[in-house]
Amino acid sequence: MAVGREEVEIVKPRSDKREYRRVVLENSLEVLLISDPDTDKCAASMDVGVGSFSDPEGLDGLAHFLEHMLFYASEKYPVEDGYSKFITEHGGRMNAFTASKHTNYYFDVNVDSFEEALDRFAQFFIKPLMSPDATMREIRAVHSENQMNLLVDYWRTNQLQRHISEESHPYHKFSTGNWDTLEIGPRAKGLDIRNELIQFYKENYSANLMHLVVYSKENPDEIYSLVKDKFQEILNTDKSRSHFPGQPCSTEHLQILVKAVPIKQGHKLSVIWPVTPEIQHYKEGPCRYLGHLIGHQGEGSLFYVLKTLGWATSLFAGEWESCWEFAFFTVEIDLTDAGHEHVQDIVGLLFKYIILLQQSGVCKWIFDELSALCETKFHYQDKIPPIHYVVRVASNMEIYPQEDWIVGSSLPCEFNPGTIQMVLDKLSPDNVRIFWESKSFEGLTDMVEPWYGTAYSMNKISTSTIQEWMSSSPDENLHLPVPNIFIPTDLSLNISEEKTNLPILLRKSSYSTLWFKPDTAFSTPKAYIKIDFSCPHASNSSEAVMLTDLFTRLLMDYLNEFAYDARVAGLYYSVHDTNTGFQVTVVGYSHKLRILLEKVIEKIATFEVRPERFVVIKEVVTKDYQNLKFEQPYEQAKSYCSLILRDNTWPWTEQLEALPSIRGEDLTKFLPLMLSRTFLEFYIAGNIERGEAESIVQHIENILFHGPQPICQPLYPSQHLTNRVVKLGTGSSHFYCTKGPNPSDENSALVHYIQVHQDDIMMNVKLQLFALIAKQAAFHQLRSVEQLGYITRLMHRNDFGIHGLQFIIQSTVKGPGNIDLRVEEFLKMFESKLSQMTNEDFKSNVNALIDMKLEKHKNLREECAFYWREISDGTLKFDRRVT
């Protein structure tokens, strides 16, 4: 029997039929067993209570390096990468991450392979092998990962904020590690990094510091028996949990203004305060309450004012970096060029809004509304894949009491104005850290952050200075939000008379087609509507593509104030351009979904270019395209591959070239032309009746096609576009080489694409089977053994029903030509291995693929994405997974 076995009432969504049981093994390993008879994937996550904050002095990145090393081999399973190979070949995925105070390992796998997968996983924590050869090779992998991040602004900013803190606090550390910290530095001190790695493992990987979640099809007793058998050998050294008292920021790190030079174009302002961590008051939700108000985007909000002034394009507010001992509340604002010139005014307006919150007091009605929204979201949340679920729950087990392992901090339910006021009081001028990023600071800085090379300068900023900024900032009508009209009140389910489990073509005309799929699987009060606008004039040139992009972004911009409350209440929408026009998607609670959809269509029908918003959005689009050259090289290589293969696509460089000459008047002229010939393809699914779906389509057709002055007319027969892909000749090879647009990036990349066939069920299965078998072999050879680069992938590729295989590799040690030779060599080697495969291994892979193809959709969005892909590709094989 389990030691300390205890049945507890774990709070879970009302619709959750899974069974939960908490047990503690004799070695003090705490485990949550989750029994889900309906699952077609099993999963597990082990959360170890040690992270980068515990890196020994002078060995930055050791915890992260250890996370990498545990994947290699164990005494029981000594074949290198055997764990990854087993998981991959049995339909699964695996990964891990190192955080400040914990490290999480996780995987999923097909049901019938779970026991062996779990046994292999358990060996990470029992007797891992860390061979000298593997250790040296994996240092290179960690270094390659860091090299990939060196020119990424997120990593650079994060490390800069850590750098400007107390050197004695672990927050100050460099957590990733690189060749210097894991090889050169230790060797210079006479340290053997492998010995240090083993010692760190022995000292910190103790069963009493671990939390395990196991998700299986079996009943709890059977899962417990399995867990006890596999994990009871983990050593318990009764290691005390690490605590990190004290604050990372002393007075010298507060009241500062830091100006930093980013990699990408654009300006960003981050205003940060150390605060009491939300975890200490998670049922009262002080940071959630304040983030809801400061981050609001409706009329009267801080963002609404900044947007109206043309100074900001996005705003986030809420708790960011956090643990039990300390946390930061952050307001992050993306600035326009004009906003960059008014940062003092923006900071002044932010503090004015904080004073408004002080003067208004903590409002119970706002807390109650937020609490009700959170409760609805929790109880009607979509089911997610087990692999994501176990990670979330295992991470929660360390910091929440048992009853809240599932809910975490997502249900603020105790109104305590004193707690909220305590955090609000911390958002003061004498406690602030301001980070301001802009390319315009190049040549104007005097310091460099050592790990990423970020140039910056730092100055103290007094309370009186901020008060002066407040006084001189514009006198705008800041006010609290009004009650949210989009909160759903009818969460009932429609009883569908439709018996089909596949989409049906409900309606077809010269104006549109309607594909309809009622909810027969999820029993949730949510619906999904996607409308594809096929407009031949939208993509017949680089200029047309840019005008369409500007139109969709302006449309989203115009809708923001109206639709923000909808988003808060669980209704989501998007409008984005495609290679044939644009798409509108609306998804969420079905009760008020139609209200939001009709508003979107109304905005399309009555669209006018507002000059002041056009200038702002054009600036955003320009920077987005300018920043494409800073994307990871492998992402750029993928884009070039798509550009070469797919018809009706244009290079981003040409689009950027066309952008400066585009004016608001050009968009005003273009829009009627673009919409003049349009065909609509609808996909409507979920908690919605057939008649309602037809009514929605008719309403939209009436607005667009049948008004007094119709906006749209049907396409001519010749204008119905077909997705086309370039056919590569059998036996021929094609090379496209281009110099990376960012001279500072030392990475190079290769996409090695092999086109195989046009959509055919039998050929699809053969290709998928090959990819399944070859995927891990390629990773092992090209990444683990040859160490070509951190990004090493082999995957199946599908371009509008044209199937193929692609290798994606990014490297700092080899050029693309050399990498391509290694890929060719791997294919020859693998052909030999394939011919030697036993019938038993082959059948195992076939069965794994069958299980993968029979895997059920987890939620409405996932199901809709699958069926929409069939519609947009034109293949319409809705029963593809079972044929």
N, C-alpha and C positions, 0 to 999 in steps of 0.2 A: 504494500500500500504506500501511497505517497505520504511523505512527511508534511505535516501542516496542511493537509488537504482540507479545503474549506469551500463550501458552496456559497457564493455571494450573488446578490441580485445585481447584475451588470446592466446599466441603463443602455437600451438599444432602441433603434427605430421601431415604431409600432408594426411596420410591415416585415420586419426582419424575422424570418422563421428559423434562422440558424441557432444551434445550441452551443452555449459557451460553458467551459469549466476551467477553473483555475486550480493548478496543482503545484506542489513544491517537491522536487525530488530529494533524495537523501543527501545529495551533495549541495543542497540549497539553491539549485537552479529553479527559478520561478517560471512556470509555463502556463500559457493560455491555450487550451484546446478548443478549436472551432470545428464543429461538425455541420457540414452542409451536404445533405444527401443529393442535392440537385447539381452540385458542381461537376464540371468536366475537367478541371485542373486542380491539382493539389499544390500547396505552397507552404513555405516556412521562412521565418525571419528571425535571426538571432541578433539581439541588440546588446553590445558589450559596453559596459559603463566606463570606457576609457577612450579618449580622443586626442586631438592635437594639443590640447592644453597640457597634456601629460608628457609631451616630448621632452626628453632629457636636455639639459643645457648644452647647446652646441650641436645638437642633432635634430635640427628642424626638419620636420617631415617624416620622422621615424614611425609614428603611428599610422600615417597614410601608406608608407612603404610596407609596413607589416600587413596592412589590409590587402595590398597587391600580392604579397608572397603566399598568403594562405591558400590561394587558388591553385598553386602549382601541384602539390602532391602531398601524400601522407604515408606513414609507415604501412598502413593497411592497404592503401591504393597508391603504390609508388610510381606508377606511370605518369609522366609529366602531362599536365592538362587533362588528365583522365576524368576529373569531375566535370569540367566544362564540356568535354566531348560527350559524356553520358547525358548531361542535361540537354544539350543541343539536339542530340540524335533521338531524344525521346520527347520532342515537342516543347521543350522548355526554354527559359531564359534565366540568367543569373547576373548578379552585379553586387556592388557594395559601395558604401560611401563612408568617409571619415568626417565627423563633425567635431566641434570643439570639445565636447564632453562625452561623446559616445561614438561607436563605430557600428554600422549596421550591415549585415550580410543577408542576402535573400535570394530565393529562386522559386520558380514554379516548374511543373513537369506534368506529363500525362498521368492520369490516375494509376494505371497499372504499373508504373515505374517508380512510384513514390517511395516505396520502402528502401530500395537500393539508393535512390537519390538522397534520401534523408540520412542514410548511413554514411555515404560519402561526405555529405555536408557536415555531419557531426565530427568527422575526423579533423576538420579545421581546428577544433577546440580541444582535441584529445592528444594526437601525436602528429602534428604537421611536419613535413620535411622541408628544410630550407637549405638546399644544397649550395655549395659555394658558387658553382657555375650559374645556377638559376638566380642567385642573389645578385651577382654582377650584371646579368642580363636585365633583371627587373629594375635595377637602378636606372638603366638607360631608358626603360619604359616610363618611369616616374619623371625623369628629366624631359623626355619627349612630351609628356602631358603638360609639364610646366612651360616648355617652349611654345606649345600651342596656345597657352593662355597669356603669354607675355604681352601680346598686342590687343588684348581684349579689355575694354574699358571697365567692365564689371569687376574683374579681378584686380585691376590696377587701383581702382577707387577703394575697393574693400581693403586692400593692403595698406593704402595710404592712411585710411582712417585708423587702422590698427597701429601703424607706425607712430602716429601722433597720439601716444598714450604712454602710460607708465611702463618703462622698460622691465620693471620687476614683475609686472602682471602678465599672465600667459596670453591675454588678449593681444599683446604686442607681437607675438611670435609669427613666423612665416610657416604656414601649416602644410603646404604642398610638398616641399622638399625638391632638391635638384641634385645635379652631379656634384656641385660644390659642397652641399651640406651632408650628403650621404656617402661620398667617396673621397674627394680631395681633402676636405676639412678633417674628417676622422682619421684618415691615413697620416696626415701631418701631425696629429696628436698621438700617434701610435695606437690608435684604436682599430680593432677589427670589426667592421660594420655588421658582419654576420653574427659575431658573438654578442654585440650590442642588441641586435634584433632579437636573438633568442632570449637574452636576459630580460628585455622589455616584455616579451610574450610571457615568460614565466612569472614575472612580477605582477602583471596586470590582468592577464586572461584567467581570472578565477571564476568558478561557477556562481559564487554568491553575487558577482557583479553583472551577471548575464540575465537577460529576459528573452524567452523563446515563445514564438507564436507558431502553432502548427495548424494548418487549414486542410481538412481532409473530408472525403466522402463518408468515411466510417463513423460509427457512433463513438461517443467520448471514451468509453471503456477501452475500445479497440485502439483508439489513438493514443491513449495513455500507456497502454502496454507497449506500443511501438516506440514512444518517446522514452519510456523508462529503459528499454532495451538499448536504444542508440545513444542516449546522452548521459547515463548515470556514471560513465567513466570520466567525465570532465572533472578535472582536479579542482577541489575547493581549498584555497589557501587562506580563506577568511580575510582576504584583502579588504582593508577599509576603503570606503568610497572616497574618492578625491574631492576635496572642497577647495574653492578658490576665493577666499574672503578678500574683502577690499574692493575698491572700485578701480576700473582701468583708467579713469580720467581724474587727475587731480586738478587743482585750480589753474595750473599752468596750461592745461589742455582744454580749459573752458574759456568762454568769451574770446574765441578765436575766429578769424576769417582766413580761410585757406584758399588760395587761388591755384588751380592745377591745370596742366595741359593734357587734354585727352588725345586719343588716337583719332577718333572720328570727328567729323564736322558736327557742330551743334553746341548748345550751351545748356548746362544743367546746374541747378541750385539744390543743395541738400542742407536742410536745417535740422539739426540733431540735438536732442537733449537726453542725458542719462536720467532714467526714471526707475521707479520701483517695478520689478518684473511683474507682468500680468499673471504669471503662474502662481504667484503668492495670493492672488485674489481672483482666480479665474472664473468663479461663479458670479462675481460682481462686474467683471468685464470692463474695467476703467479705460484701458487702451482701445478696446473695441468701440466703446461709446465715443471717445474723443476722436478716434480715427474716422468714424462714421460722419461726424460733424465737420471736422477740418478737411476731410477728403471729399465732402459732398460736392456735387457738380450741378445741382439745381439752381434755380433763380435765387439770388441773394447770397450764394456761397462765395467763398474766396476764389475758387476756380472760375466761377461764372464772371466775377468782376475782372479777373486777370485775362480771361479769354475776350471779354468785351473790349478791354483796353488794347487787345492785340499783343499781349505780353507772354502768354503761356499756351502751350498746346497739350499738356497733360499734367496731372497732379496726383500723387499718392500720399496718404497719411496713415500712419499706424506704427505699431511696435515692429522693430526690425530685429537686429541682433539681440538675442535674449538667452538667459539661462536662469537658474534659481537665484544666483547671487547678484546679477546685474542685467540691465536691458537698456535699449535706446529707443526713443520715440522719434520717428523720422518723418519729415515732410519733404518730398522729392518733387521738384518742378522742372519740366522741360521748357526752356525759354525760347522765344523767338529772338531774332536780332534786336528788335525793339525792346523786348523784355530784358535782354542782356544790358542794354543802356539804362535800365530802370531797376536794377537789382535792389538798390536802397529803398525805393518805393515799394517793391514787392515784399521785402522783409518787413517794412513798416506796416503794410496791409495785413500780413500774416499775424503780427503781434496785435494789431487792432482787432482781428477776429478772435484771437485768444482772450483779449480784454472783454469782448462781447460775450464770450462764454462765461467769463468770471461774473460779469454783471447780470447775466440772465439766470445764473444759478443752474444747478443740475436739474434737468427737466424730467419728471417721472414719465410723462406721456411719450417722450422720445425714447427713453429706456424701455418702456413697455412695448412700443412699436418695434424696436430693434429686437427685443426678446422674442416677440411673436414671429417676426420674420425668421429668426434663427431656429425657432422651434419647428416651424413649417419646413424649412430647408432640411433640418435633421431628420424629421420623421418621413419625409418624402424624397430622401436622397436616392440617387441612382445607385444600383449595385455596381461595384467596380471590380475589375479583375482581382482574383485572390492575391496575386503577387504585390499589388499596390496596397491592398487592404492589410496584409500582415505587416508590411513595413510601417504603416501608419500606427497600427495598434502596438507593435513592439516598441516603437519610439515613445509611445504614451505611457507604457508600463513603468518606466523609470520615474516619471514625474507626477503621475496622478494616482489617487487612491483607486482601489480595484473597481469600485462601482462606476468610475468614470474613464476606464480604459478605452471604451469605444467612443464616447462622446467628447472626451478631452475638454477643450475650452470653448466648444462651439455652441454651448447653451447658457449664456448669461441669464440668470434667473433670480438673483438676489439684488434688489435695488438698495444700494448703499451710497448715498450722495457724498458721504465723507471720504470714501475710498476714491471715488472719481475726482473729487476736489483735491485730494492729496497729490494725484498724478498731474492734474491740471496746474497746480501750483509750481510743479517742476518745470513747466514750459515757460520759463522766464528768461529775460535778457542776460541775467547773471549766471545762467547755467547752460548757455547755448554753444554749439559748435557749428559753424557755417562753412560748407565746402562748395566752392564755385568753380565749375569746370568750363573752359573755353579755349579753343585754338588761338584766340586773340591774345592769350597770355604768353605765347611763345616768345622767348627772348626777354621776358620781363620777370623771370623767376630766379631765385638764388639758392634753391635746395633741390636735392634729388632723393627720392625714396630708393633704398638700396636694392630691393628684390626685383622690382619691375621697371625701375628707371624712370618713374614718373617725375617730371619737373614740377616744382611747386614753390610757393612762397607763403609765409604765414605772418599775420599781424594780430595783435590783441585788439579787441573791440569792446568798448565800455558800454555800460548800461545807458549812460547819457547819450551816447552816439545813436543807439537804437531808438531811444526816445525821440531824438531829433528826426530820425527817419520816419518815425510814426507821425510826427507833427507835420512833416513836409509831404507825406504821401497823399494821394488823391482822396477827397472826401466822397467815398462811395457808399451806397446803401447796402451795407452788409447786414444780413439778418438770418435767423435760424430757418431751417426748412419747414415747409408746411406738411401736414399729414399726407402720407403716401396713398394715392388713389389706386395704385396697381396691386395692392395686397390682395391675394385671392381669398375669396370667401366661400366659393363653391368648389370643393375638392372631390366632388362625387365622380364616379366612373360611369361612362356611357356603356350600356350593355349592347355590344355589337351583334347584329344578326349575321354579319359576314363570317363565313367559316374558313375563308382562305388564309393560309399562312404566308402567302406571297403577294407582292404588289399586283394590282389589277389595273388595266387601262380603262378608266372609268368614263373618259370623255375625250374626244378628238375632233378638232375642227381646223380650219385654216388659220385660226388665231392661236390655238394652244393645244397641248395634250395634258391630261390629268392622270397621274399615277396615284393610286390610293392604296393605303395599307393600314387597316385598323389595328389597334393594339390587341394582340391575342397572346402576349407572352409576359408582359411586365406589370399589368394592373396598377398603373400609375396615372394620376390626373394631369398628364403632360401631353403636349402635341408638338409636332415638328412640321414646319412648312418651308420648302425651298422652291424658289422660282428662278429659273434660268432665262434671262433675256438674251436671245440670240439676235444680234444686230450686226449685219455684215459690214456696215460702215464704221463699226467701233474698232476694228483692228486691221484695216487695210493699209496702214502706214505707221511709222514710228510716231508721227504727230498725232494720229488718231488714237493710238494706244495711250499716249500721255494725256490727251484730252479726256478719254474715258476714265483714266485713273484719277484725274483731278475732279471729275464729276462725282465719282463714287465717294471720294474722301470728303468733298464738300457736303454731300448728302448726309454722311455720317456726322459731320460737324454740325449741320443744321438741326439734326434730330437729337443732339446730345442732351439738351436741357429737358426736353419732353420725355425722352426714353431713359434717362438716368434712374429715375424712380422705378421704372419697369425692371431695369437690371438689378437694382437692389432687392426687388420683390421676386426675383427668380425668372424674369422674362428677358431673353437675350436675343439680340438681332445683329446682323452684319450685312454690309453691302460692299462687295469687292468686284474688281474687274476680272475678266477671264480672257482667254485667247479668242473668244467669239462674241464678247459683249460684257455682261455683268450678271451677278447673282445676288438675290436677296434671300436671307435665311432668317427665320424667326422660330425660336424654340423655347419651351418652358411650360408653366402651368396653363392649361387650356382655357381656364375661365375667362381671362382677359387678353388672350393672345391675339384675337381678331382686332381688338382696339389698336394694338400696337402695329399690326400688319397694315391696317387701313391708313394709319398715319404715315407709314413709310411710302405707301403707294400714292397717297395724296401729295407728299413732298416731291415725288418723282414727276407727277403730272403738273405740278405748279412751280416747278423748279425755276429759280431766277438766280443769276450770279450776283452775289453781294461783293462789291469791289474790295471792301476791307477784309473780308474773309478769304477772298481769292488770293490776295497778296500773302496772307499767312500760310494758307494751305500750299500754295506754290513754293514757298520757302521750305516748308517741311518736305515736300516731294523732292525738291532739288537736293536737299541734304541727304535724304534717304538714298537717292541714286548716286550721289558723290561718295557715300559711305560704302557702296557695294564693293569698292576696291579693297576695303579693309575686311571683308568677309574671309572666313577660313578658306585657304586655297582649295581644299577638297570640295567645299560648297560651290566655289567658282567653277571648278572642273565639271561638276554635275550640271551646272547651268549651261556650260558650253556644249555638253553632250546633248542636252535637251534641245538646245538651239539648233544643232546640226540635224537632229533626227526629226523634229516635229515641224510640220507645216504651219505657216501663219504665225511665226514668232520672229521677234526682232531683238537685236543686241541691245543690252542696256546702255552701252556707250552711245549708240545712235539716238536712243530715246533721251538720254541726258543732253545730247547735242541739240535736239529739237526743242527742249524745254525753255530756254531763255527767251525765245521769240514769241512764245505763246502768251496771249493777253486775255483778260476777262472777256473782251468782245468776241474773241475767237471761240471761246467755250459757248457763249450765248448763241453764236451762229451754228456751232457744231451740234449742239444737243438736239434740235429739231431734226437735223439730218440723220443723226444716229438712230433716233427713235422712229424715224419715218417708216422704216421697214423692220418689223420686229416679230419674232415668234417666241411664245412663252411655253416653257416646259415646267409643269408643276409636279412636285412630289409632296403629298400630304399624308401624314401618318400619326398614329397615336390615339389619344382619347378624343376622337372627333368622329362624328357620324358622316355617312356617305352624303346625305343631303346637305349638311353644313359645308363639306368640302366642295361640292358642286356650286353651292351658293357663293363661296369665296371666289371661285374662278369666274363665275358670271359677273360678280361685282367688279372685279379687276378688269375684265374685258370691257364692261360698260364704260368704265372710266377712261381706259386707254384707246379703245377702238370705236366706241359707239356714241361718243359725246357730240355736241353740236359742231365742234371743230375737232375731229379725231386727231389725237396725238400720233397714233400708230396706224399703219396699214399692214396687212399680211405680207409675208415674203413672197416673191415670185418663186416658182418651182426651182429655178436655177440658183436661188440664193440660199437654199437649205444646205448649210455647210456640213461637210463630212470631215471628221478628224483623220488626218493623213500623216503617215510616218514614212520616212525615206527607207526604201528596201535596200539592204546591203547585199551585194552579190556573194554567192557561195564561194568560199575559197579566197576571197579578196580581203585585203587589209587596208584600213584607212587610218591615217595619223593626223591629228590636229594638235599642233604645238603652239603655245602662246606664252609670252613672258608674263609673270605675275605682275599685276598693276601696282602692288605695294612694295617698293624696293627695300623697305625695312623688315619685311617678313622673310625669315630664313627658310620657311617651310616651302616645299614643292608638293605637287599632288598629281595623282594619276587616276583616271577612270578608264578601266579596261573593259569595254562592253562587247558582248558577243550576242548578236541577234540570232534568234533560234527559229521562231515560227509565229504564224498568225493564230489567233485564238482557236484552240482545239482541245477538247477535254482530255483526251488520252495524252497528247503531247504536253499539255499543261502539267499533268500529274508526273510525267517522266522528268520534266525540268524541275519541278518542285522537289521531287525526290533527290535528284542530283544535288540541288542547292542545300537540302537538308544534310546530306551526307558530307558534302565538301566544305560546308561553312566552318566548322570547328577545325577541320584539318588545315584549311587555309590560314585561319587565325594562329594556330599553333606554329606552323612552319614560318609564315611571313612576319608575324609579330613576336611570338615568344622565342623562337629559335634565331631567326635572322635579324630581329629587332629593327625592321624597316621603319616603323613608326607607331605611335600610340593609336592613330586612326587606321585600322586595318579591317576591312569588311568585305564579305562576299554575300551577294544577295540577288534574289530574283527581281527582275525589273519588268514592268508592264506599262507600255505606252499605248493607250487606247486600244488594248487588245493585241498588241504586238509584243510578244514575250521574249525575254532574253535574260542574260546573266551579266552581272557587273562586279568587278573588283574595284574597291575604293580605298586608296592608300595615300596617306599624307606623311611626309618624312623630312627630316632635316639632315639625314645622313646619306641619302641617295637621291640622285636626280630621277625624273620620270622615266627616262630611257632605260636606266639601270633597273628601276623597279619593274618596268614592263618585261624585261628579260627574266626577272625573278618570277613573275606571274606565269610566263610561258613555261619556265622550268617546273614550276609547281604543277601546272596542268599535265605535263608529261609524267611527272612523278605520281600524281594522283590517278592518272589513267592506269598505271601499273598496279597501284594499291586497289583500285576498284575491281580489277580483274581477279585479284586474289581474295576478295571479300567472300566470307563463308555464306552459305545459304541462310544460316541462323542469323547472322548479323544483318543480311539483306532483308529478311522477313521482319526483323525487329524494327528496321527503319521504315518499312512499308506500313507496319501497324502503327508506328508513331505518327506517320503522315495522315493515316486514316483518322486517328483520334483528333489530330489538329483540325482536320477539315470538318469533323462533326461537332467541333466546339460551338456551343450556343453563344448567341450575342448576350452580353451582360446587361445592356440597357438600351433605351430607345435610340439614343444618339448613335451608338455603335451599329445598331441594326440599320438605321437610316443611311449611315455613311456607306455601308456595304451595298445596299440596293441602289443608292444614287450613283455609285461607281459604275454599276451595270448600265444604268440609264445614260450617263454622260459618255461612257465609252461606246455606247451603241450596241453592246453585246447582248444585253437583256437576258442573260442566263441566271435568273433569280434563284434557281435551284442548284447552282454551281457547286455548293458545298456538299451536297448529298449525291451528286451524279458521278 
